[in-house]
Amino acid sequence: MEVGDSKVTHPSPVLKGSGYSTLQFDCPSDCSTNWANEIYTFASMLHMHKQGAQIWSTLWRNDVKVQEINRIDYYHFKYQQVTPVNITIKPGDRISLNCVFNRNPLADTNFGLDSDTEMCMQFISYYPKMNGRGECSYFYSNQSARNFTICNGTQTSYNPSKLDPPGGEFKWFGSPNPTSFVCPFGTPATPSPSPSPNPTPNPTPNPTPNPNDSSESSGLIICLFIGLVFLF
């Protein structure tokens, strides 16, 4: 299933300058309401081009965020990936896709197929197969100068929600956590000092036998034997 600007028709460029530019595309609930059944996702690929900095998608149900589908906080065009997922999407759910772009200081960046232009899209692998193309993507009509949704091959009206505004979930490397942040793994225990190992006593060396000792013992035995002979 294709989500986001899969037709690459977004009319406004990423403006030149410094900092970042953000975009949000929805697969609205009025599209997924027409699905015959819920779908089971098993893979997701998030895609941008060279100016892409961050991208994530979220699942919403009855205007309540259910969970993230996929997220890449530090996107790099040369290191793209397919991420295993295990999420059930029901008829009436909304999928929101957010893209963050680095601005080119020298020129605007248009949307297009070339890698020097930009894209913002997500590909979701799922089952069972829908009838038709299985897409829920953004489309801009130059003829009517309006935004639409391509819902499984049918062009419908497009009304993006404001529940998941771009920038509301940024996670930049090196930024401090809020004071309310709680480590999900608990407070690490303070390590206790290791006990000093007991010194290993030096073994007492066995005395080296003196060869004279055996001679003296032999002589004493001989003398005692001679003395006994004279007594008898």
CORLINDA-V200966 format. One record per residue. N is the residue number from 1. PSI is psi in degrees with one decimal (999 if undefined). BURIAL is b if it has 9 or more other C-alpha atoms within 8 Angstrom, else e. Layout:
N | PSI | BURIAL
N | PSI | BURIAL
This chain:
1 | 138.5 | b
2 | 130.5 | b
3 | 148.7 | b
4 | -154.3 | b
5 | 63.9 | b
6 | -19.4 | b
7 | -4.8 | e
8 | 57.6 | b
9 | 6.0 | b
10 | 124.9 | b
11 | -23.7 | e
12 | 135.0 | e
13 | 168.1 | b
14 | 113.0 | b
15 | 146.8 | b
16 | 160.8 | b
17 | -157.0 | b
18 | 164.8 | e
19 | -147.0 | e
20 | 158.7 | e
21 | 143.2 | b
22 | 152.2 | b
23 | 149.4 | e
24 | 133.3 | b
25 | 141.2 | b
26 | 146.5 | b
27 | 99.0 | b
28 | 159.7 | b
29 | -27.3 | b
30 | -10.7 | e
31 | -51.5 | b
32 | -19.1 | b
33 | -27.1 | b
34 | -2.9 | e
35 | 145.4 | b
36 | -24.4 | e
37 | 169.4 | e
38 | 157.1 | b
39 | 155.7 | b
40 | 115.0 | b
41 | 147.2 | b
42 | -4.6 | b
43 | 151.0 | b
44 | 137.0 | b
45 | 122.3 | b
46 | 136.7 | b
47 | 128.4 | b
48 | -172.4 | b
49 | -150.0 | b
50 | -28.5 | b
51 | -4.8 | b
52 | 134.5 | b
53 | -36.3 | b
54 | 145.3 | b
55 | 139.5 | b
56 | 157.8 | b
57 | 147.5 | b
58 | 153.9 | b
59 | 131.9 | b
60 | 143.6 | b
61 | 121.2 | b
62 | 42.3 | e
63 | 20.6 | e
64 | 131.3 | e
65 | 126.4 | e
66 | -52.1 | e
67 | 170.1 | e
68 | 143.1 | b
69 | -44.2 | b
70 | 154.7 | b
71 | 137.9 | b
72 | 109.5 | b
73 | -27.7 | b
74 | 78.2 | e
75 | 141.3 | b
76 | 127.8 | b
77 | -32.6 | b
78 | -9.9 | e
79 | 69.7 | e
80 | 158.8 | b
81 | 155.4 | e
82 | 123.9 | e
83 | 126.1 | e
84 | 135.6 | e
85 | 164.2 | b
86 | 79.4 | e
87 | 137.3 | e
88 | 126.5 | e
89 | 125.1 | b
90 | 156.3 | b
91 | 133.4 | b
92 | -10.2 | b
93 | 158.9 | b
94 | 139.1 | b
95 | 126.4 | b
96 | 129.4 | b
97 | 126.6 | b
98 | 133.9 | b
99 | 138.5 | b
100 | 130.8 | b
101 | 140.8 | b
102 | 133.8 | b
103 | 138.6 | b
104 | 122.8 | b
105 | -15.2 | e
106 | -27.5 | e
107 | 155.4 | e
108 | 153.6 | b
109 | 113.3 | b
110 | 167.5 | b
111 | 137.8 | b
112 | -171.0 | b
113 | -25.5 | e
114 | 147.3 | e
115 | -15.0 | e
116 | -8.2 | e
117 | -169.2 | b
118 | 161.3 | b
119 | 161.9 | b
120 | 102.6 | b
121 | 163.7 | b
122 | 138.3 | b
123 | 124.3 | b
124 | 124.9 | b
125 | 135.1 | b
126 | 172.2 | b
127 | 157.4 | e
128 | 164.1 | e
129 | 136.9 | e
130 | 158.3 | b
131 | 139.0 | e
132 | -157.0 | e
133 | -19.2 | e
134 | 48.6 | b
135 | 153.5 | b
136 | 75.3 | b
137 | 162.0 | b
138 | 147.1 | b
139 | 129.6 | b
140 | 127.0 | b
141 | 115.4 | b
142 | -29.7 | e
143 | -44.3 | e
144 | -4.1 | e
145 | 46.5 | e
146 | 156.4 | e
147 | 140.8 | b
148 | 169.6 | b
149 | 130.8 | b
150 | 104.6 | b
151 | 97.8 | b
152 | 43.2 | b
153 | -8.4 | b
154 | 133.6 | e
155 | 122.8 | e
156 | 172.0 | e
157 | 156.1 | e
158 | 120.2 | b
159 | 88.1 | e
160 | 140.9 | e
161 | 158.9 | e
162 | 11.9 | e
163 | -23.7 | e
164 | 68.6 | e
165 | 142.9 | e
166 | 138.1 | b
167 | -10.1 | e
168 | -12.7 | e
169 | 27.7 | e
170 | 142.5 | e
171 | 88.8 | e
172 | 140.3 | e
173 | 131.4 | e
174 | -8.2 | e
175 | 141.5 | e
176 | 148.8 | e
177 | 151.0 | e
178 | 159.2 | e
179 | -22.0 | e
180 | -3.0 | e
181 | 134.1 | e
182 | 126.7 | e
183 | 126.2 | e
184 | -13.9 | e
185 | 11.6 | e
186 | 175.6 | e
187 | 124.5 | e
188 | 139.5 | e
189 | 144.5 | e
190 | 121.5 | e
191 | 135.4 | e
192 | 148.1 | e
193 | 140.1 | e
194 | 136.3 | e
195 | 145.4 | e
196 | 133.7 | e
197 | 141.8 | e
198 | 134.7 | e
199 | 137.8 | e
200 | 119.5 | e
201 | 143.1 | e
202 | 129.5 | e
203 | 140.4 | e
204 | 123.4 | e
205 | 140.2 | e
206 | 135.6 | e
207 | 140.0 | e
208 | 122.5 | e
209 | 138.8 | e
210 | 121.9 | e
211 | -25.6 | e
212 | -26.3 | e
213 | -42.5 | e
214 | -33.9 | e
215 | -42.8 | e
216 | -38.1 | e
217 | -41.3 | e
218 | -40.2 | e
219 | -37.0 | e
220 | -41.5 | e
221 | -40.5 | e
222 | -42.8 | e
223 | -43.0 | e
224 | -38.0 | e
225 | -42.4 | e
226 | -39.6 | e
227 | -38.9 | e
228 | -37.1 | e
229 | -44.8 | e
230 | -31.4 | e
231 | -34.2 | e
232 | 999 | e
